[in-house]
Amino acid sequence: MTVLYSELQVAGWAETGDRIGLDDVTYRADNDKAFTLPCHIADPEIFFADSDLEINAAKSLCAPCPMRSACLEGALSRQEPCGVWGGELFEDGQVVARKRRPGRPPREAEKSGDEVAA
């Protein structure tokens, strides 16, 4: 099943103000251009995946997309809470390099000569 991002949007929320709505980026279902975009050909779950492998696959799907920069601009304006938008990973409305994993962050290995005096 193929789902347009615009079908996931709450109707009317981005029609006013400075937010860029999904219809401006991914087109409406009645527009043939909508289903030419890589995000509509792929499984939508890949854009909201947890694994680095799937996240990188989603980013690579965005690379040739003609709407990449508009998608990124729109996601920034909407402060998307999560997912890959415009080839970038979002978390809490911000672009992040990597998805934070649950639990305590790993300890950094001690480097010789870089120890801090207590």
C-alpha positions in Angstrom: 0.0 0.0 0.0 1.3 3.5 -0.9 0.5 6.4 1.4 1.1 10.0 0.7 2.7 12.0 3.5 0.0 14.6 2.9 -2.6 12.0 3.9 -1.0 11.7 7.3 -1.2 15.5 7.9 -3.9 16.9 10.1 -6.1 18.9 7.7 -5.5 22.7 7.7 -2.8 22.9 10.3 -0.2 24.5 7.9 -2.5 26.6 5.8 -1.6 29.8 7.7 1.6 31.1 9.2 5.1 30.3 8.2 4.9 26.5 8.2 5.2 24.8 4.8 2.6 22.1 4.5 3.2 18.7 3.0 1.0 19.4 0.0 3.5 22.0 -1.0 6.3 19.4 -1.0 4.8 16.0 -1.9 1.8 17.0 -3.9 -1.8 15.7 -3.4 -3.0 12.2 -4.2 -4.8 13.5 -7.3 -1.6 14.8 -8.8 0.3 12.3 -10.9 3.6 13.8 -9.8 3.1 12.6 -6.2 3.9 9.0 -7.1 7.1 9.9 -8.9 8.8 10.9 -5.7 11.1 8.3 -4.1 9.3 8.6 -0.7 6.1 7.4 -2.3 7.6 4.5 -4.1 9.4 3.1 -1.0 7.9 1.7 2.2 7.1 4.7 4.4 8.3 2.9 7.5 11.9 3.3 6.3 11.7 7.0 6.8 10.9 6.5 10.5 13.1 3.5 11.2 15.4 3.0 14.2 18.3 1.2 12.6 21.2 3.1 11.1 21.1 0.9 8.0 17.5 1.8 7.3 18.0 5.4 8.1 20.9 5.6 5.7 18.8 3.8 3.1 16.1 6.4 3.5 18.6 9.2 3.2 19.9 7.7 0.0 16.4 7.6 -1.4 16.2 11.4 -0.8 19.5 12.1 -2.7 18.1 12.3 -6.2 14.7 13.6 -5.3 13.8 16.9 -7.0 11.9 18.0 -3.9 14.7 17.4 -1.5 15.5 21.0 -0.6 11.8 21.9 -0.4 11.1 18.9 1.8 14.0 19.8 4.2 12.8 23.4 4.3 9.3 22.3 5.1 10.4 19.9 7.8 12.4 22.6 9.5 9.4 25.0 9.3 7.1 22.4 10.8 9.8 21.2 13.4 9.1 17.6 12.5 9.4 15.5 15.6 11.2 12.5 13.9 12.0 10.8 10.7 14.1 11.4 7.6 13.0 14.5 5.7 14.9 16.1 2.7 17.8 13.6 3.3 18.3 14.6 6.9 17.4 12.9 10.1 15.1 14.8 12.5 14.6 14.3 16.2 12.6 16.7 18.3 12.3 19.2 15.5 16.1 19.4 14.9 18.4 17.9 12.4 20.7 15.3 14.1 23.6 13.4 12.9 22.6 10.1 14.4 19.5 8.7 16.2 20.0 8.5 20.0 19.6 5.0 21.2 17.6 4.2 24.4 19.6 3.8 27.6 22.8 5.3 28.9 25.3 6.6 26.4 28.4 4.5 26.0 31.5 5.4 27.9 34.3 6.9 25.9 37.5 4.9 25.9 40.2 6.6 28.0 42.9 8.1 25.8 46.5 8.0 27.1 47.8 11.5 27.7 44.3 13.1 27.7 43.5 12.4 31.3 42.1 15.3 33.3 43.6 16.0 36.7 41.1 15.7 39.5 
